[in-house]
C-alpha cells in the first residue's frame, strides 16, 4: 500500500508571503512549500483548491500580499499562515470594487442603477 504524496505549494519568489497550491488540500493537511524560499511545511487551515493561494506567514490587516516578488493585493484583515488567500480576505490596489467581488465567480457587484 502506498501513501499518497503530501500536497505542495509553490513559492515563486523568496519574498512572497503566499504560495500557489499544486494540488487540492484538505483542512489540517500538511503542505510542503517548494520553490524560491526555504523548503518548509505548514498545515492548511481550511480546504483549498489547486491553483489557489495559501498564506505562508501571518499577513497583518492592510499589509501587502506578495506573489512573483510584487504586490498583488492588500489584506483586508489579518490572514493566518495556512489560510486560503482569495477575494474574501484581500483586495486590489487598482480596483476599489475588489473587496466585494463574488467569492466563487469573481464577478464585481452589480452597478447601481443610473438616473436618466
C-alpha positions as CSV (number, residue, x, y, z in Angstrom):
1,X,0.0,0.0,0.0
2,X,1.4,3.4,-1.0
3,X,0.9,6.7,0.9
4,X,-0.4,9.5,-1.2
5,X,2.1,12.3,-1.7
6,X,1.9,15.4,0.5
7,X,0.3,18.3,-1.3
8,X,2.7,21.1,-2.2
9,X,2.5,24.8,-2.8
10,X,5.0,26.7,-5.0
11,X,6.6,29.9,-3.7
12,X,7.6,31.8,-6.8
13,X,9.9,34.4,-5.2
14,X,11.7,34.2,-1.9
15,X,9.9,37.4,-0.7
16,X,6.4,36.0,-1.5
17,X,4.1,35.7,1.5
18,X,1.8,33.4,-0.4
19,X,2.3,30.2,-2.4
20,X,0.2,28.5,-5.1
21,X,-1.2,25.1,-4.4
22,X,-0.2,22.4,-6.9
23,X,-2.9,20.1,-5.7
24,X,-6.1,20.3,-3.6
25,X,-5.6,20.4,0.1
26,X,-7.9,19.5,2.9
27,X,-8.3,21.3,6.2
28,X,-5.4,20.3,8.6
29,X,-3.4,18.6,5.8
30,X,0.3,19.3,5.8
31,X,1.5,21.2,2.8
32,X,5.1,21.1,1.5
33,X,6.3,24.6,0.4
34,X,8.7,24.4,-2.6
35,X,10.3,27.0,-4.8
36,X,12.4,30.0,-4.1
37,X,12.0,30.2,-0.4
38,X,13.4,27.8,2.2
39,X,11.7,24.4,2.0
40,X,9.2,24.1,4.8
41,X,5.8,22.7,5.6
42,X,2.6,24.2,7.1
43,X,-0.9,22.9,7.7
44,X,-3.8,24.1,5.6
45,X,-6.4,25.9,7.9
46,X,-9.2,25.0,5.5
47,X,-10.0,23.2,2.2
48,X,-8.1,25.0,-0.6
49,X,-8.3,24.1,-4.2
50,X,-5.4,23.6,-6.6
51,X,-4.2,26.8,-8.2
52,X,-5.4,29.0,-5.2
53,X,-3.1,30.9,-2.9
54,X,-2.2,29.8,0.7
55,X,-0.6,32.2,3.2
56,X,2.9,31.2,4.0
57,X,3.2,33.6,7.0
58,X,0.8,35.7,9.0
59,X,-0.2,38.8,7.0
60,X,-1.5,41.7,9.1
61,X,-4.6,43.6,8.0
62,X,-3.7,46.3,5.4
63,X,-0.3,44.7,4.6
64,X,0.7,43.8,1.0
65,X,0.1,40.3,-0.4
66,X,3.2,39.4,-2.4
67,X,3.5,36.9,-5.2
68,X,6.1,36.9,-8.1
69,X,8.1,39.3,-5.9
70,X,5.5,42.0,-6.4
71,X,2.4,43.2,-4.5
72,X,-0.7,41.6,-5.9
73,X,-3.2,42.8,-3.3
74,X,-3.8,44.1,0.2
75,X,-5.0,42.0,3.2
76,X,-8.5,43.2,4.2
77,X,-8.0,41.5,7.6
78,X,-5.3,39.5,9.4
79,X,-4.6,36.3,7.4
80,X,-3.1,33.4,9.3
81,X,-0.4,31.0,7.9
82,X,-2.1,28.2,6.1
83,X,-5.2,30.2,5.3
84,X,-6.8,30.5,1.8
85,X,-5.9,33.9,0.3
86,X,-8.7,35.0,-2.1
87,X,-11.4,37.6,-2.6
88,X,-12.9,37.2,0.9
89,X,-9.7,38.5,2.6
90,X,-7.7,40.5,0.1
91,X,-8.4,43.4,-2.3
92,X,-6.8,45.0,-5.2
93,X,-5.0,48.3,-5.0
94,X,-6.2,49.1,-8.5
95,X,-10.0,48.3,-8.3
96,X,-12.0,49.8,-5.4
97,X,-14.8,47.2,-6.0
98,X,-12.4,44.3,-5.4
99,X,-13.4,43.9,-1.7
100,X,-16.9,43.0,-2.8
101,X,-16.2,40.6,-5.8
102,X,-18.2,37.4,-5.7
103,X,-16.1,34.8,-3.9
104,X,-16.7,32.0,-6.4
105,X,-17.2,33.8,-9.7
106,X,-15.0,36.8,-9.2
107,X,-17.8,39.0,-10.6
108,X,-17.9,42.6,-9.5
109,X,-21.0,43.8,-7.6
110,X,-23.9,44.9,-9.7
111,X,-23.6,48.5,-10.8
112,X,-26.1,50.9,-9.2
113,X,-28.9,52.0,-11.5
114,X,-28.2,55.1,-13.5
115,X,-30.6,58.1,-13.3
116,X,-31.8,59.0,-16.8
